Amino acid sequence: MDALEVLINKDKIVPYFQPILRAEQQSVVGYEVLGRINLDNKMESLGDFFNNDSIPVEYVLEIDEHIQHLAFEYYCNARINTDLFINCNANILMNDHEYSEQLITRIKSYESRGLKLENVVLEISEHNYRGDLSQLGHLIIYLKSLGLRIAIDDVGRGGSNLDHIAQLEPNILKVDLNFIKGPMMLQANKDVLYSLSMFGRKIGATLLFEGIGDLTKLNAAWRNGGRYYQGFYLAKPSPEFVNENCCKEKLTKEFQQFINFERSKLNSQYIFTEELNNRFDFVIKREKKLVSDDLIKVIAEVFNDVCFRIYICDQYGFQRSSNYVKGENKQWVLQKDYLGKNWSWRPYFLETIVRMQYEKRGVLSDLYSDIETNEFIRTFSYPINEELYLFFDIPYTFLFEKEGLL
């Protein structure tokens, strides 16, 4: 879109408002302000205009100010108490101090009419910021001290650096789900979202998932701790505010389905874990006189259809048996060179050991990618006694055939 065409048709530019829903009440918590221009009786997005670095900054600021004024006017006239999400270019904020002060003054000028600073969320993209990160951090601290909230946009996209984001201490992390294609999610995508979920939790930031265009993406947002949701599947941008409960019935229904499905999976995993524990109790009690390598051979014979790798470690992570591995020809092979290796560095190893010590029962791991086979597996860990613990790797082929284990 030509920049001059936008400026010439400034009077045809209006703000659109895309609803943002909150999980706890299934209602509208706020609106993202978006720019639209009416050309030839067709509303077109101004996204390309604002994201084009070749367009002079003064053009961008003029249109940005115009949209904000119209949005603030509409908000105040609507007399509602909800949040407004305003997009801000981090490079302009830092390079033009007059602009940042004018933005604050502009917001404050509507305060007496009902627009509170704590209801304004400034959306800033970190991944395309080209300046000093510490200086941006100082500006964010200042903006937050005024009561404004900060959302980091496009988290996980492009060159986003989680270390940099953590330094900025945002209130909200905005994650775009448009990278998910089709009705099925790849395990790699699930792992990325889980990591972002844990990251948000660690830095105390609320997760807002945008780009929710279908049920799969809504489920991904819900499963990964999303408090706020935005996308065409829920509500499209509109020139007017919507009823705050416009999606309540839909979200309530979808959440119930999600809960039922996840509960069914957890029940399946619990039942499977109990079955393994009961079988192991019997075998270990029967074969308690066997030493490490002899014991894992017996375990392999009993559980031949369930596992592909077995070994025994002590509570410090040192391997006290060989590896017993099922090859492609379905024959078991003893790998003695693994004896004495230490696995305490593995994630959740010590946590699993302590759980077994306290619960006196075996533990089923989550789904993860095995380093050697590059396949997704689960590990069942079982306490042989107070000093030795058996680890039992379950292949993807077995998990795939069992309901609720993937």
C-alpha positions, 0 to 999 in steps of 0.5 A: 500500500502506497504511503502517500495514498494512506496519508491522502485518505486519512479521513477514511482511516478508522480503528477496529477492535479485536476482542481479547477473551479471558479464560477464567470468566470466558468473557472479553477482557480487552481489545487490540486497536487495529488500523483500517482504511476504507478504499473503494468501499473495501476495508483494508488492513494498515498492517503493511503500512505500519510494518514497512521500515521504508515508510518515513517515521513521521508518516507512521506517527501521524496515522498512529496518532490519528487512530489512537485519538479515534480509539480513545474517543470511542472507548470513553463514549462507550463507558466501559471498564476494559483494557485497550491494547495499543501497538508500539514500535520499540525503535520509534519509542526509543529513538523519538523521546518526544513521541513517547512523551506525547503518547503518555500525554495523549493517554492522560488527556482522556483520563478524566473521561474514563480511560485509566492508565492501568487499562492501557497495554502497550504491545512492543515487539522485541525481536526487531528492536535494534537498540540498547536493550538495557535502555529499552528496559529503563523505558519500560520500567518508567512506563510501568511506574505510571500504571501502564502495562507492557506486552511483548508481542510475537514471542517465539517468532523470528529472532526473539531471545528469551533472555532479552524478554526476561530482562524487560519484565513484561506483564504479558507475553503474546504468543502467535499460534499461526505457525501451527498448520492443520488440525494436528500439532507436531510434537516439536510445536507442543514442546515449544509452546510448553517451554514458552508456558514455563518461561512465562510462569518463571518470569511472572508474565501472563500468556496471551495467545493470538492467531487462534483460528481454529479449535486446535489452536484454542486447545493449544492455548488452553493446554499451555496456560493461556489466560488470554485468547485472541483470534478469528475463531473467537471474534473478528476485528470490528469497528464496534465493541462487542457484548462481553459475553459474546463467546461465553457459551462457546468457550465454556463448551470447548473448555469442558471438552478439553477437560474431559479429554485430558482427564481421560488421558490422565486416567489412562496414564494412571491405570497404566502406571498402576498395572506396571507397578503391580507387575513389577512388584510381583517380578521383583519380589520373585527375583529378589536374589538376582543381581543387576544384569540377570535381573534386567534380563528377566524384566526384558523377558516378562515385558518384552512387548512393552519396552526396548531398553532397561538399566539400573542406577543408584540414587546418585545417578551411576549406572549399576547394570549394563544397558539391555537393548532390543535391536531392530531384529527384536533380539536383546543385546547387553551393552556393558560399556554403559556400566558406571555412567552417570545420568544425574544431569538428566532433567527430572532425574533427581526429582524422580528418585526422590518421588520413588523414595517417598511414594515407594512406587514406580513413576511414569515420565512425560513424553519426550524425545529419546537422544539415541533413537530420536523417537518420542518415548516414555520412561517407567522408573521403579524402586528395586530397593532404597539404593537401586532404581530400574529404568524402563524405556517404552517405545513410541510404537507401544504408546501409539497403540495404547489410548491416552499414552501419547 
